[in-house]
Amino acid sequence: MTPQTYRQALLEWRKERDETIRRENGWLSLSGLYWLKLGKNKIGSDPRSEIQLPDRVPATIGELEYNGRSVAFRAAAGQQVQVNKKPVDFSILQPDISENPSYIQLMDIQLVVIQRGNRMGVRMWDNQREERRSFPARTWYDIDEKFRIATTYTAYEQPKKAYFPDLTGEKSEFPVEGYLSFEFGGNHYQLDINKEDEETYFVRFWDPTCNTETYPTGRYLIADIEPGKKIFIDFNKAYNPPCAFTDFATCVFAPEQNHLDFMVTAGETCRHHEK
């Protein structure tokens, strides 16, 4: 890939990243997060509802019943509600961490049960949310090819469990299958990765730019795997977690072992530091 081709491909990738957060049911549509109490949780526009929807929605559309293990949805009489695009009166809901989550759809609003540790909540998307149109364009450092770095993947003998801090103040446990090691500035580094599949090595990292110019709790990155299994960390593709765009995401951040000591002046920047 020539430098010009590389630059053009990266600019196209950045444009797509900006479009993605504005899509229907994207991060800029996310407008609510409600933690469930045991028993019945009413859903509707009534201010007394545990899960409060926008005013254009009926006062009550139904309720979620949480028994400490699972969540069931029951529609109110006369309400037209769909779960995964099928009309329902009653449904046991699968949470977001399952293979087939249950999405409740009502008009241009979508809900899903989320499971975080021992807690269950409900995430809401409102596709009329103004931020889909008004949120500023994402901002990036200039492209710098020195931050595209060849790495070596090493699998742990046994996948280990590691604790990753999250936005709720809890620590989420994830399997860590191995790490990417690389040289930069004459020093050796390694970053633990989570394998989302055989071809997706997902990295959460923090570096000192987080104190001044990038998202305070760190950024995300997916390694480039090329033919012949050559693996690159391209920090020009480092991007902000969803909580940079909405107050209702439950982001997981870089574990301590993925804190770098050099300034990664590549990838996405953040207006969080602007006053």
C-alpha positions, 0 to 999 in steps of 0.5 A: 500500500502506497502512502497516498493509498494508505492515507486515503483509506484512513480518511475514508475509515474516519468518515465512516466512523463519524457516520456510524454514530449518527445512524438509527439506533447508533450511539447518538440516539442513545438517550436513557439508561435505567437500572431495574428494581426487583419486581415490576418496572413500568414503561411509558411517558408517565413521569412516575414510570421506572423506565421513562420514555419521551412525551410522545409515547403513551403514559404506559406501554407495559411493564418489565418484571425482574425476578433477580435472574430474568426479565419479562415484558408484558404489554399494557392493554391495547398497546402495539409493541414489537420485540425483534419486529414481532408483535407481542403481549408477553415475552421473556427478554434476552439481555444484550450479552446473549447471542440474540438480544431481545429488542423492544420497538415502539414507534422510533424508540428501541429498548434492550435489557443490559446485563452488567455484572449482577445488575440488570438495566434497560438501555433506550434509543430515541431516533428523534434525538437532536444530537444525531444531527447537531453533535460536532464532527469527530476530531483527529490528529494528523495521520502519522505513519510512525504510529503504525507499528508491527507487532507480535501476538503471543497467546497465554498458555491458558486464557486468563481473566482480567478485570477492566474498570467501567463507567459505573465504577464497577470492574468487569471480568473479561477473558484475555487470550494473549498480548501484542508486543512491539518496540517504540522509541527504543522501548519494549511494550505489550498490550493485552487483547480481547479476541472478539473472533479469530480475526479481531484483536481488540485493544483498550489502552491509555496514554499520557495524551488522555490528560490533555487531548484525548479521552480521559479514560483511554481509547479503543483500537482493533489491530490490523491483521494482514495476509500472512498473519502480519499484525499491526497496531495502527494508532491512527485508528485509535478511537474514543469509547461510546461514552464520549458521545452519550451519557448513557453508555456503560464503557469498559476502560483500559486495564492498568497493564495497558497504560502506555508511558509515551504520548500517542499523538495519533487517532481520535482526539476529544473535546472533553478537555475544552473549557 
